[in-house]
Amino acid sequence: MGMLKEESGQGAAELILIFGGIIVIAIIAAIYYRNYLVGMGSEINKTDVKNINDSLTNLANKFNSN
C-alpha cells in the first residue's frame, strides 16, 4: 500500500509529458511549414524567375534593335 501514496516523482513525470507534447507539436508544425516553404519556393521559381527573365530578354532586345 506504500506505493499507492508515493507522489514524489509525479511533478517531474508531468513536466516530461508536457515537454514531450510541446516537442511533438513543434515537430509537426515544422514539417508543415517546411512543406509550405518548399511549395512556395517552386512557385516563386516558376513565376517570378520567368517574369524577370522575360523582362531582361525584352530589355536586351530593345538595346539590340537600335
PyRosetta script that sets phi, psi and omega in degrees:
from pyrosetta import init, pose_from_sequence

init()
pose = pose_from_sequence("MGMLKEESGQGAAELILIFGGIIVIAIIAAIYYRNYLVGMGSEINKTDVKNINDSLTNLANKFNSN")
pose.set_psi(1, -15.2)
pose.set_omega(1, 179.8)
pose.set_phi(2, -67.2)
pose.set_psi(2, -28.9)
pose.set_omega(2, -178.5)
pose.set_phi(3, -72.1)
pose.set_psi(3, -28.9)
pose.set_omega(3, -178.3)
pose.set_phi(4, -68.9)
pose.set_psi(4, -27.2)
pose.set_omega(4, -178.1)
pose.set_phi(5, -98.5)
pose.set_psi(5, 2.3)
pose.set_omega(5, -179.7)
pose.set_phi(6, -78.5)
pose.set_psi(6, 113.5)
pose.set_omega(6, -177.7)
pose.set_phi(7, -126.7)
pose.set_psi(7, 16.8)
pose.set_omega(7, -174.4)
pose.set_phi(8, -69.6)
pose.set_psi(8, -28.6)
pose.set_omega(8, -179.4)
pose.set_phi(9, -99.0)
pose.set_psi(9, 4.8)
pose.set_omega(9, -175.3)
pose.set_phi(10, -66.2)
pose.set_psi(10, -42.1)
pose.set_omega(10, -179.3)
pose.set_phi(11, -62.6)
pose.set_psi(11, -43.0)
pose.set_omega(11, 179.3)
pose.set_phi(12, -65.9)
pose.set_psi(12, -40.4)
pose.set_omega(12, 179.0)
pose.set_phi(13, -64.8)
pose.set_psi(13, -39.2)
pose.set_omega(13, 178.5)
pose.set_phi(14, -65.8)
pose.set_psi(14, -40.5)
pose.set_omega(14, 177.6)
pose.set_phi(15, -63.8)
pose.set_psi(15, -40.5)
pose.set_omega(15, 178.2)
pose.set_phi(16, -62.4)
pose.set_psi(16, -42.3)
pose.set_omega(16, 178.5)
pose.set_phi(17, -65.2)
pose.set_psi(17, -40.5)
pose.set_omega(17, 178.8)
pose.set_phi(18, -64.3)
pose.set_psi(18, -48.0)
pose.set_omega(18, 179.6)
pose.set_phi(19, -63.9)
pose.set_psi(19, -37.2)
pose.set_omega(19, 176.9)
pose.set_phi(20, -62.3)
pose.set_psi(20, -42.8)
pose.set_omega(20, 177.5)
pose.set_phi(21, -63.8)
pose.set_psi(21, -40.9)
pose.set_omega(21, 178.2)
pose.set_phi(22, -64.0)
pose.set_psi(22, -41.1)
pose.set_omega(22, 179.5)
pose.set_phi(23, -64.2)
pose.set_psi(23, -42.3)
pose.set_omega(23, 179.0)
pose.set_phi(24, -62.6)
pose.set_psi(24, -44.4)
pose.set_omega(24, 178.9)
pose.set_phi(25, -63.0)
pose.set_psi(25, -41.3)
pose.set_omega(25, 179.3)
pose.set_phi(26, -64.6)
pose.set_psi(26, -39.2)
pose.set_omega(26, 179.0)
pose.set_phi(27, -65.8)
pose.set_psi(27, -43.7)
pose.set_omega(27, 179.0)
pose.set_phi(28, -63.1)
pose.set_psi(28, -42.8)
pose.set_omega(28, 178.5)
pose.set_phi(29, -63.6)
pose.set_psi(29, -39.5)
pose.set_omega(29, 179.2)
pose.set_phi(30, -65.1)
pose.set_psi(30, -37.7)
pose.set_omega(30, 178.8)
pose.set_phi(31, -65.6)
pose.set_psi(31, -46.2)
pose.set_omega(31, 178.8)
pose.set_phi(32, -64.7)
pose.set_psi(32, -39.7)
pose.set_omega(32, 179.6)
pose.set_phi(33, -65.6)
pose.set_psi(33, -39.5)
pose.set_omega(33, 178.0)
pose.set_phi(34, -63.3)
pose.set_psi(34, -44.8)
pose.set_omega(34, 178.5)
pose.set_phi(35, -62.4)
pose.set_psi(35, -37.5)
pose.set_omega(35, 177.6)
pose.set_phi(36, -64.4)
pose.set_psi(36, -44.8)
pose.set_omega(36, -179.3)
pose.set_phi(37, -68.2)
pose.set_psi(37, -37.2)
pose.set_omega(37, 178.2)
pose.set_phi(38, -64.3)
pose.set_psi(38, -43.7)
pose.set_omega(38, 177.6)
pose.set_phi(39, -64.1)
pose.set_psi(39, -39.4)
pose.set_omega(39, 178.9)
pose.set_phi(40, -67.6)
pose.set_psi(40, -38.3)
pose.set_omega(40, -179.8)
pose.set_phi(41, -63.5)
pose.set_psi(41, -42.0)
pose.set_omega(41, 178.8)
pose.set_phi(42, -69.2)
pose.set_psi(42, -33.9)
pose.set_omega(42, 177.2)
pose.set_phi(43, -67.3)
pose.set_psi(43, -40.8)
pose.set_omega(43, 177.0)
pose.set_phi(44, -62.8)
pose.set_psi(44, -43.3)
pose.set_omega(44, -179.7)
pose.set_phi(45, -62.0)
pose.set_psi(45, -38.4)
pose.set_omega(45, -176.1)
pose.set_phi(46, -72.5)
pose.set_psi(46, -43.3)
pose.set_omega(46, -171.8)
pose.set_phi(47, -96.0)
pose.set_psi(47, -55.5)
pose.set_omega(47, -173.5)
pose.set_phi(48, -66.7)
pose.set_psi(48, -43.5)
pose.set_omega(48, -179.7)
pose.set_phi(49, -65.2)
pose.set_psi(49, -38.5)
pose.set_omega(49, 178.0)
pose.set_phi(50, -65.2)
pose.set_psi(50, -42.0)
pose.set_omega(50, 178.7)
pose.set_phi(51, -63.3)
pose.set_psi(51, -43.3)
pose.set_omega(51, 178.7)
pose.set_phi(52, -65.0)
pose.set_psi(52, -42.5)
pose.set_omega(52, 179.0)
pose.set_phi(53, -62.3)
pose.set_psi(53, -42.6)
pose.set_omega(53, 178.2)
pose.set_phi(54, -64.4)
pose.set_psi(54, -40.6)
pose.set_omega(54, 178.9)
pose.set_phi(55, -63.7)
pose.set_psi(55, -43.1)
pose.set_omega(55, 178.5)
pose.set_phi(56, -66.3)
pose.set_psi(56, -37.2)
pose.set_omega(56, 177.5)
pose.set_phi(57, -65.0)
pose.set_psi(57, -43.0)
pose.set_omega(57, 177.6)
pose.set_phi(58, -63.0)
pose.set_psi(58, -41.3)
pose.set_omega(58, 178.5)
pose.set_phi(59, -64.1)
pose.set_psi(59, -42.6)
pose.set_omega(59, 178.2)
pose.set_phi(60, -64.5)
pose.set_psi(60, -38.6)
pose.set_omega(60, 178.3)
pose.set_phi(61, -64.9)
pose.set_psi(61, -35.9)
pose.set_omega(61, 177.9)
pose.set_phi(62, -65.1)
pose.set_psi(62, -40.8)
pose.set_omega(62, 179.5)
pose.set_phi(63, -72.5)
pose.set_psi(63, -32.9)
pose.set_omega(63, -178.9)
pose.set_phi(64, -77.2)
pose.set_psi(64, -26.0)
pose.set_omega(64, -177.5)
pose.set_phi(65, -76.9)
pose.set_psi(65, -19.8)
pose.set_omega(65, -179.3)
pose.set_phi(66, -82.4)
pose.dump_pdb("model.pdb")
